[in-house]
Amino acid sequence: MSTLSRRTLVTSAAALSAAGAGVLAAPRGQAAPPRFPWRPAPSFQEVSVHDPSVVVADGRFYVFGSHLAAARSRDLQRWTSVADLVTPENPLFENVTEELSEAFEWARTTTLWAPDVHATEDGRYRMYYCACEGSSPRSAMGTAIADDVEGPYRDEGIFLRSGMWDEPGEDGEIYDATVHPNVIDPQAFVDAEGALRLVYGSYSGGIFLLELDPATGRPLPDQGYGVHLTGGGHARIEAPYILHSEESGYYYLLLTFGGLDADGGYNVRVGRSRDVEGPYLDPMGQDLREAQADPDQPMFDDASIEPYAAKLMGNHRFMQSDGRAGQAYVSPGHVSAWTHPSTRESFLLFHTRFPGDEELHEVRVHRLHLTRTGWLVVAPHRYGGDALAGRPGPLQRSELVGDWQLIDHGRAISADIVDSVALRLEDDGTLGGGAEGRWYLEGTERAVLEIDGARREGVFTLGWHEELGEWTPTFTVLGEDGRALWGTKEV
């Protein structure tokens, strides 16, 4: 993964409120009143951690990412950098260049990609690190252990290798990069049965799942590279993350399709299964094991995998009807997720780039919701705290009527940015503007949109429209065609 540029931006609540009042064009000397006065404006402190993997320790959230970057937060909104760059000065290790020299030598590199940190049964923290040559799947994956989440970590050695051309791989077969994995992008997790698992892989032969020994963190014997879940033939599928929902009973395999660069079309997708080992299916009923590149096509064949998995988020830009631009993400992806142990609220963490900012990237956090049929959907705007806290009740139907902006994430793997289009939710339940059909509020939050004959389900809720400095009603829905739609009501 390429060298990363950085930006640190602190957005104060006062500045956001003032900006919001300005763009609303209130009468001179009179600020426009907030539409939802019980909810204060959130504040954010940005951080650049590529490929952020989340772990909770000591009441704080930590993300660990490529190039040995790490950051912490107490509220998923204000982040502080903890570490960055693979140098002897990085505080996560006493001297990482010496301690992980075996991995660097094998992978022919001087950097680290996309680690994962997992809390062990005995109260320590185990880092699953990976080094990769970059232009090939020559990679090494190992573990390091620490008593404190911020280190220092002590190397426990390599346990998985890939890219050994013309030599036997971990399964005893001659390594073939079209069917065997690139051993990077790990996530360690405990499944619903209490077994410790590791999902990993990027491009090459796809995404694989191993069972681990909880005492050592190493794979149990005789598994080879593990169970194949998806990908193959150098298809651009990477960054797997498995999230289990007690509410739905499903395991969700979160993936990123496409290339990570600003022009790579990175986008977030998902399949689900009742069994942690799969098969994982998409809303169309397709088995994700079949999402592989066509061997007769050029390498990184996106056309063959584009029809698979529900696309939850890709390049997009919210616009207002008067031409004002709002939230815009470019190549969002490489996700991790966390579920609150008591409230069961779930959150998606990822990095994203931005239009016109080249390879600059920042961490973002969005709420995850479940549809009535048990599919994950992503809230359209970043998390700014509990949007309904202090409100006397849920959103009312009358608050949803009006002019909206609609994003259709489609199914493409493309560098194109999808601009929002106008949509109107009429009082009689019909749709106007950029779509024809009907809309429904079922119960307190369930959203149903019937657009052009296709039914899509999700939720209505409030979101913080950061660029305009206002809380506003939003919806996120997913259809049986695997296309996610986002809406935000115009401010």
C-alpha positions as CSV (number, residue, x, y, z in Angstrom):
1,M,0.0,0.0,0.0
2,S,1.4,3.3,-1.1
3,T,3.1,5.9,1.0
4,L,0.4,7.9,2.8
5,S,-0.1,11.6,3.0
6,R,-1.6,13.1,6.1
7,R,-3.9,15.9,7.3
8,T,-4.9,16.8,10.8
9,L,-8.1,18.9,11.0
10,V,-9.9,19.9,14.2
11,T,-13.5,21.0,13.6
12,S,-15.1,22.8,16.6
13,A,-18.7,22.6,17.4
14,A,-18.9,26.4,17.5
15,A,-17.3,26.7,14.0
16,L,-19.7,24.1,12.6
17,S,-22.7,25.9,14.1
18,A,-21.6,29.2,12.7
19,A,-21.0,27.7,9.3
20,G,-24.4,26.1,9.4
21,A,-26.1,29.4,10.2
22,G,-24.2,31.1,7.3
23,V,-25.2,28.7,4.6
24,L,-28.8,28.7,5.7
25,A,-29.0,32.4,4.7
26,A,-30.9,33.5,7.7
27,P,-32.3,37.1,7.8
28,R,-29.6,39.7,8.6
29,G,-28.9,39.7,12.3
30,Q,-31.0,36.6,13.0
31,A,-29.4,33.1,13.0
32,A,-31.6,30.3,11.7
33,P,-32.8,28.2,14.6
34,P,-31.6,24.6,14.6
35,R,-34.3,22.1,13.5
36,F,-33.4,19.7,16.2
37,P,-32.3,21.9,19.2
38,W,-32.1,19.1,21.7
39,R,-29.0,17.7,20.0
40,P,-25.8,19.7,20.1
41,A,-23.3,19.9,17.2
42,P,-20.6,17.2,17.5
43,S,-16.9,18.0,17.3
44,F,-14.3,16.0,15.4
45,Q,-10.6,15.6,15.5
46,E,-9.2,13.9,12.4
47,V,-6.5,11.3,12.0
48,S,-4.9,9.4,9.1
49,V,-4.6,5.7,9.7
50,H,-4.8,3.6,6.5
51,D,-6.7,0.3,6.9
52,P,-8.0,1.0,10.4
53,S,-8.7,-2.1,12.5
54,V,-10.5,-1.4,15.8
55,V,-9.9,-2.8,19.3
56,V,-11.3,-1.5,22.6
57,A,-9.0,-1.3,25.6
58,D,-9.2,0.6,28.9
59,G,-12.4,2.3,27.9
60,R,-10.9,3.7,24.7
61,F,-11.1,2.8,21.0
62,Y,-7.9,2.1,19.2
63,V,-7.3,1.7,15.5
64,F,-4.2,0.1,14.1
65,G,-3.3,0.4,10.4
66,S,-0.7,0.2,7.7
67,H,2.8,1.6,8.1
68,L,2.4,0.8,11.9
69,A,0.1,3.8,12.4
70,A,-2.2,3.8,15.4
71,A,-4.7,6.2,17.0
72,R,-7.1,6.3,20.0
73,S,-10.4,7.9,20.8
74,R,-13.0,7.9,23.6
75,D,-16.0,8.7,21.5
76,L,-15.3,7.6,17.9
77,Q,-15.2,11.3,16.9
78,R,-12.0,12.9,18.3
79,W,-8.9,10.9,17.5
80,T,-5.3,11.3,18.7
81,S,-2.4,9.8,16.9
82,V,-0.4,7.2,18.9
83,A,2.2,5.9,16.4
84,D,3.2,6.1,12.7
85,L,5.9,4.8,10.3
86,V,8.0,1.7,10.5
87,T,11.1,3.2,12.1
88,P,13.1,2.4,15.3
89,E,11.3,5.3,17.0
90,N,7.8,3.9,16.6
91,P,6.7,3.4,20.3
92,L,4.6,0.2,19.5
93,F,7.9,-1.8,19.5
94,E,11.3,-1.3,21.2
95,N,12.8,-1.4,17.7
96,V,10.5,-2.7,15.1
97,T,13.1,-2.8,12.3
98,E,15.2,-5.2,14.3
99,E,12.4,-7.2,16.0
100,L,10.5,-8.0,12.8
101,S,13.6,-8.4,10.6
102,E,12.7,-12.0,9.7
103,A,9.4,-10.8,8.2
104,F,11.0,-7.9,6.3
105,E,13.7,-10.2,4.9
106,W,11.1,-12.8,3.7
107,A,8.8,-10.2,2.2
108,R,11.6,-8.1,0.7
109,T,10.2,-4.9,2.2
110,T,10.8,-2.4,4.9
111,T,7.2,-1.7,5.9
112,L,4.1,-3.3,7.3
113,W,0.6,-3.5,6.0
114,A,-2.8,-3.7,7.7
115,P,-2.4,-5.3,11.1
116,D,-5.0,-6.4,13.6
117,V,-4.8,-6.3,17.4
118,H,-6.8,-8.8,19.4
119,A,-7.4,-9.0,23.2
120,T,-6.2,-12.4,24.5
121,E,-7.9,-14.5,27.1
122,D,-5.2,-13.7,29.7
123,G,-5.6,-9.9,29.4
124,R,-2.8,-9.2,26.9
125,Y,-2.9,-7.9,23.3
126,R,-1.7,-9.9,20.3
127,M,-0.9,-8.0,17.1
128,Y,-1.3,-9.9,13.8
129,Y,1.2,-8.2,11.6
130,C,2.0,-8.7,7.9
131,A,4.7,-7.6,5.5
132,C,4.3,-7.8,1.7
133,E,6.7,-7.2,-1.2
134,G,4.0,-5.2,-2.9
135,S,4.3,-6.0,-6.6
136,S,3.7,-9.7,-5.8
137,P,2.1,-11.8,-3.0
138,R,5.5,-12.4,-1.4
139,S,4.2,-12.0,2.2
140,A,4.8,-13.0,5.8
141,M,2.3,-12.9,8.6
142,G,3.3,-13.2,12.3
143,T,2.3,-12.2,15.8
144,A,3.6,-10.0,18.5
145,I,2.4,-9.8,22.1
146,A,2.1,-6.9,24.6
147,D,0.9,-6.4,28.1
148,D,-0.5,-3.0,27.2
149,V,-2.5,-2.2,24.0
150,E,0.0,0.6,23.2
151,G,2.9,-1.7,23.5
152,P,5.7,-2.4,23.5
153,Y,5.0,-5.5,21.4
154,R,7.4,-8.5,21.4
155,D,7.7,-10.6,18.3
156,E,6.4,-14.2,18.5
157,G,7.5,-15.0,15.0
158,I,6.1,-15.8,11.5
159,F,3.4,-18.4,11.2
160,L,2.2,-18.0,7.5
161,R,4.0,-17.3,4.3
162,S,3.0,-16.8,0.6
163,G,4.6,-16.0,-2.7
164,M,7.1,-18.9,-2.7
165,W,7.2,-19.4,-6.5
166,D,7.8,-23.0,-7.6
167,E,8.0,-24.2,-4.0
168,P,5.4,-25.9,-1.7
169,G,3.1,-23.5,0.1
170,E,1.4,-23.9,3.5
171,D,-0.8,-26.7,2.2
172,G,2.1,-28.7,0.7
173,E,1.1,-27.9,-2.9
174,I,3.3,-25.8,-5.2
175,Y,2.3,-22.2,-4.6
176,D,0.0,-20.8,-7.2
177,A,-1.0,-17.1,-6.7
178,T,-4.2,-17.6,-8.6
179,V,-5.6,-20.1,-6.1
180,H,-3.4,-19.6,-3.0
181,P,-3.8,-16.4,-0.8
182,N,-1.6,-13.4,-0.3
183,V,-1.2,-13.7,3.5
184,I,-2.1,-10.1,4.5
185,D,-5.1,-8.2,5.9
186,P,-5.7,-10.3,9.0
187,Q,-8.6,-10.1,11.4
188,A,-8.7,-12.3,14.5
189,F,-12.1,-12.8,16.2
190,V,-14.1,-15.2,18.4
191,D,-17.0,-16.8,16.7
192,A,-20.4,-17.5,18.2
193,E,-19.3,-21.0,19.3
194,G,-16.3,-19.5,21.2
195,A,-13.6,-20.6,18.7
196,L,-10.8,-18.2,17.8
197,R,-10.7,-17.6,14.1
198,L,-8.5,-15.6,11.6
199,V,-9.9,-14.3,8.3
200,Y,-7.3,-12.8,5.9
201,G,-6.3,-12.4,2.2
202,S,-6.0,-9.9,-0.6
203,Y,-6.2,-10.3,-4.4
204,S,-4.3,-13.4,-5.5
205,G,-6.3,-16.6,-4.5
206,G,-8.8,-14.7,-2.4
207,I,-10.0,-14.7,1.2
208,F,-9.4,-17.5,3.6
209,L,-10.4,-18.6,7.1
210,L,-8.4,-20.4,9.7
211,E,-9.1,-21.7,13.3
212,L,-6.5,-20.6,15.9
213,D,-5.2,-22.0,19.1
214,P,-6.4,-19.4,21.7
215,A,-3.3,-20.0,23.9
216,T,-0.8,-19.2,21.2
217,G,-2.8,-17.3,18.6
218,R,-1.4,-19.7,15.9
219,P,-3.4,-21.8,13.5
220,L,-4.4,-25.3,14.6
221,P,-2.4,-27.9,12.6
222,D,-3.3,-29.5,9.2
223,Q,-5.4,-26.6,7.9
224,G,-3.0,-25.4,5.1
225,Y,-4.2,-21.9,4.2
226,G,-7.7,-22.6,5.5
227,V,-11.2,-22.5,4.1
228,H,-11.7,-20.4,0.9
229,L,-14.5,-17.9,1.3
230,T,-14.3,-15.7,-1.8
231,G,-12.0,-14.4,-4.5
232,G,-9.3,-15.9,-6.8
233,G,-7.5,-15.3,-10.0
234,H,-6.1,-12.1,-8.8
235,A,-9.6,-10.5,-8.4
236,R,-9.4,-7.2,-6.6
237,I,-11.1,-8.4,-3.3
238,E,-9.3,-7.7,0.0
239,A,-9.6,-6.5,3.6
240,P,-12.0,-9.1,5.0
241,Y,-13.7,-8.5,8.3
242,I,-16.3,-10.9,9.8
243,L,-18.9,-9.4,12.1
244,H,-21.5,-11.6,13.9
245,S,-24.9,-10.3,14.9
246,E,-26.7,-11.9,17.9
247,E,-29.8,-10.2,16.7
248,S,-30.0,-11.6,13.2
249,G,-27.9,-14.8,13.8
250,Y,-25.8,-14.1,10.7
251,Y,-22.1,-13.8,10.2
252,Y,-21.4,-10.8,7.8
253,L,-18.3,-11.0,5.6
254,L,-17.4,-7.4,4.9
255,L,-15.1,-6.9,2.0
256,T,-13.5,-4.2,-0.1
257,F,-13.6,-4.5,-3.9
258,G,-11.4,-2.5,-6.3
259,G,-8.2,-0.6,-5.9
260,L,-7.2,1.5,-2.9
261,D,-5.9,4.5,-4.7
262,A,-8.1,7.6,-5.4
263,D,-8.7,6.3,-9.0
264,G,-9.1,2.7,-7.9
265,G,-12.8,2.5,-7.3
266,Y,-12.5,1.0,-3.7
267,N,-15.9,0.1,-2.4
268,V,-17.4,-1.7,0.6
269,R,-19.4,-4.9,0.1
270,V,-21.0,-7.7,2.2
271,G,-22.3,-11.2,2.1
272,R,-23.7,-13.3,5.0
273,S,-23.9,-16.8,6.3
274,R,-25.3,-18.7,9.2
275,D,-22.0,-20.6,9.4
276,V,-18.7,-18.8,10.0
277,E,-17.1,-21.0,7.4
278,G,-19.8,-20.1,4.8
279,P,-20.9,-20.3,2.2
280,Y,-21.5,-16.5,2.2
281,L,-24.3,-15.4,0.0
282,D,-25.4,-12.0,-1.3
283,P,-28.9,-10.7,-1.5
284,M,-29.2,-12.2,-5.0
285,G,-28.5,-15.6,-3.6
286,Q,-25.1,-15.9,-5.2
287,D,-22.3,-17.8,-3.5
288,L,-19.3,-15.5,-3.0
289,R,-16.9,-18.4,-3.6
290,E,-17.8,-17.9,-7.2
291,A,-16.7,-14.3,-7.2
292,Q,-13.4,-14.9,-9.1
293,A,-11.6,-13.2,-12.0
294,D,-11.9,-14.8,-15.4
295,P,-8.5,-16.4,-16.2
296,D,-8.9,-15.4,-19.9
297,Q,-9.1,-11.7,-19.0
298,P,-6.3,-9.3,-18.0
299,M,-5.1,-9.3,-14.4
300,F,-7.4,-7.5,-11.9
301,D,-10.5,-8.3,-13.9
302,D,-13.2,-6.2,-12.2
303,A,-16.0,-7.1,-14.6
304,S,-16.2,-10.7,-13.4
305,I,-16.6,-9.8,-9.7
306,E,-18.7,-6.7,-10.1
307,P,-22.0,-8.6,-10.0
308,Y,-21.3,-10.2,-6.6
309,A,-22.0,-9.1,-3.0
310,A,-24.2,-6.2,-1.8
311,K,-22.4,-2.9,-2.4
312,L,-22.9,-0.8,0.7
313,M,-20.8,2.3,-0.1
314,G,-18.6,3.6,-2.9
315,N,-17.5,7.0,-4.4
316,H,-20.2,9.6,-3.8
317,R,-21.0,13.3,-3.3
318,F,-24.0,14.8,-1.7
319,M,-25.3,18.0,-3.4
320,Q,-27.9,20.4,-2.5
321,S,-30.5,21.6,-5.0
322,D,-28.9,25.1,-4.9
323,G,-25.5,23.6,-6.0
324,R,-23.8,23.5,-2.5
325,A,-21.6,20.4,-2.1
326,G,-21.8,18.2,0.9
327,Q,-20.2,15.0,2.1
328,A,-18.0,13.4,-0.6
329,Y,-15.9,10.2,-0.3
330,V,-13.4,8.7,-2.8
331,S,-12.3,5.1,-2.5
332,P,-13.8,4.4,1.0
333,G,-12.9,1.0,2.3
334,H,-10.8,-1.5,4.3
335,V,-13.3,-1.6,7.1
336,S,-13.5,-3.0,10.6
337,A,-16.5,-3.0,12.9
338,W,-17.4,-2.9,16.6
339,T,-20.7,-3.7,18.4
340,H,-21.5,-2.2,21.8
341,P,-21.8,-5.1,24.2
342,S,-24.9,-3.8,26.0
343,T,-26.8,-1.6,23.5
344,R,-25.9,-3.9,20.5
345,E,-25.3,-0.8,18.4
346,S,-22.7,-1.5,15.6
347,F,-20.2,0.9,14.0
348,L,-18.2,0.7,10.8
349,L,-14.7,2.1,10.8
350,F,-12.8,2.7,7.5
351,H,-10.5,5.1,5.7
352,T,-11.5,7.3,2.8
353,R,-10.0,9.7,0.4
354,F,-11.7,12.9,-0.9
355,P,-12.3,14.6,-4.3
356,G,-9.4,16.8,-5.3
357,D,-7.2,15.7,-2.4
358,E,-5.3,13.0,-4.3
359,E,-4.1,10.2,-1.8
360,L,-4.9,12.1,1.4
361,H,-7.0,10.0,3.6
362,E,-8.7,10.0,7.0
363,V,-10.6,7.7,9.4
364,R,-14.4,7.8,9.3
365,V,-16.9,6.1,11.5
366,H,-20.6,5.4,10.5
367,R,-23.4,3.6,12.3
368,L,-24.4,0.2,11.0
369,H,-28.1,-0.8,11.0
370,L,-30.0,-4.1,10.3
371,T,-32.9,-4.2,7.9
372,R,-36.0,-6.2,8.7
373,T,-34.7,-9.1,6.6
374,G,-31.3,-9.1,8.4
375,W,-29.0,-7.2,6.0
376,L,-26.5,-4.6,7.1
377,V,-26.9,-1.1,5.9
378,V,-24.6,1.9,6.5
379,A,-25.8,5.3,7.8
380,P,-25.2,8.0,5.2
381,H,-23.3,10.4,7.5
382,R,-20.5,10.0,9.9
383,Y,-21.2,9.2,13.6
384,G,-21.7,12.3,15.7
385,G,-23.1,10.8,18.8
386,D,-26.5,9.4,19.6
387,A,-28.7,11.5,17.3
388,L,-31.9,10.9,19.1
389,A,-30.6,11.4,22.6
390,G,-32.8,13.9,24.5
391,R,-35.6,13.7,22.0
392,P,-39.0,13.0,23.4
393,G,-39.7,10.3,20.7
394,P,-38.7,8.9,17.4
395,L,-38.8,10.8,14.1
396,Q,-42.4,11.5,13.0
397,R,-43.7,10.9,9.5
398,S,-44.3,14.6,9.0
399,E,-40.6,15.4,9.6
400,L,-39.7,13.1,6.6
401,V,-41.9,14.9,4.1
402,G,-40.0,17.2,1.8
403,D,-37.0,17.6,-0.4
404,W,-34.1,15.1,-0.2
405,Q,-30.9,14.2,-1.9
406,L,-30.5,10.6,-3.1
407,I,-27.3,8.6,-3.7
408,D,-27.6,5.3,-5.6
409,H,-24.4,3.4,-4.9
410,G,-25.1,1.1,-7.8
411,R,-22.9,-2.0,-8.4
412,A,-19.9,-0.6,-10.4
413,I,-16.3,-0.8,-9.5
414,S,-15.4,2.6,-10.8
415,A,-13.4,5.8,-10.1
416,D,-16.4,7.9,-11.1
417,I,-18.0,9.9,-8.3
418,V,-21.8,9.4,-8.0
419,D,-23.5,12.7,-7.4
420,S,-26.8,12.8,-5.5
421,V,-30.0,13.6,-7.3
422,A,-33.1,15.4,-6.1
423,L,-35.9,13.3,-4.5
424,R,-39.1,14.3,-2.8
425,L,-41.0,12.4,-0.2
426,E,-44.6,13.5,-0.7
427,D,-47.2,13.6,2.1
428,D,-49.4,11.1,0.3
429,G,-46.6,8.5,0.3
430,T,-45.5,8.9,-3.3
431,L,-42.0,9.8,-4.5
432,G,-41.2,12.8,-6.7
433,G,-38.1,14.4,-8.2
434,G,-35.5,11.9,-9.4
435,A,-37.5,8.7,-8.9
436,E,-40.9,7.3,-9.1
437,G,-42.6,5.1,-6.6
438,R,-43.7,5.1,-3.0
439,W,-42.2,5.4,0.5
440,Y,-43.2,4.1,3.9
441,L,-42.3,4.6,7.6
442,E,-43.1,1.3,9.3
443,G,-43.1,1.4,13.1
444,T,-40.7,3.9,14.6
445,E,-37.8,3.8,12.1
446,R,-38.2,1.1,9.4
447,A,-37.8,2.7,5.9
448,V,-39.2,1.2,2.8
449,L,-38.7,2.7,-0.6
450,E,-40.3,1.3,-3.7
451,I,-38.5,2.8,-6.6
452,D,-39.0,1.8,-10.3
453,G,-40.7,-1.4,-9.1
454,A,-37.9,-2.5,-6.7
455,R,-38.4,-2.7,-3.0
456,R,-35.6,-1.5,-0.7
457,E,-35.6,-1.7,3.1
458,G,-33.6,0.0,5.9
459,V,-34.0,2.7,8.4
460,F,-34.9,6.4,8.9
461,T,-32.8,8.2,11.4
462,L,-31.0,11.5,12.1
463,G,-27.5,12.2,10.8
464,W,-25.1,15.0,11.2
465,H,-24.7,16.8,7.9
466,E,-21.2,18.0,8.6
467,E,-20.6,20.4,5.8
468,L,-23.8,22.2,6.4
469,G,-23.6,22.1,10.2
470,E,-27.1,20.6,10.8
471,W,-28.7,17.4,12.0
472,T,-31.1,16.2,9.4
473,P,-33.3,13.2,8.7
474,T,-31.6,10.4,6.6
475,F,-32.4,7.0,5.3
476,T,-30.3,4.0,4.3
477,V,-31.9,1.1,2.4
478,L,-30.8,-2.0,0.5
479,G,-32.6,-3.9,-2.2
480,E,-32.7,-7.5,-3.4
481,D,-30.4,-6.4,-6.2
482,G,-27.6,-5.6,-3.8
483,R,-27.7,-1.9,-4.4
484,A,-27.6,0.5,-1.4
485,L,-29.4,3.9,-1.5
486,W,-28.7,6.7,0.8
487,G,-30.9,9.8,1.4
488,T,-30.4,13.0,3.3
489,K,-33.1,15.6,3.7
490,E,-32.2,19.0,2.4
491,V,-31.2,21.6,4.9
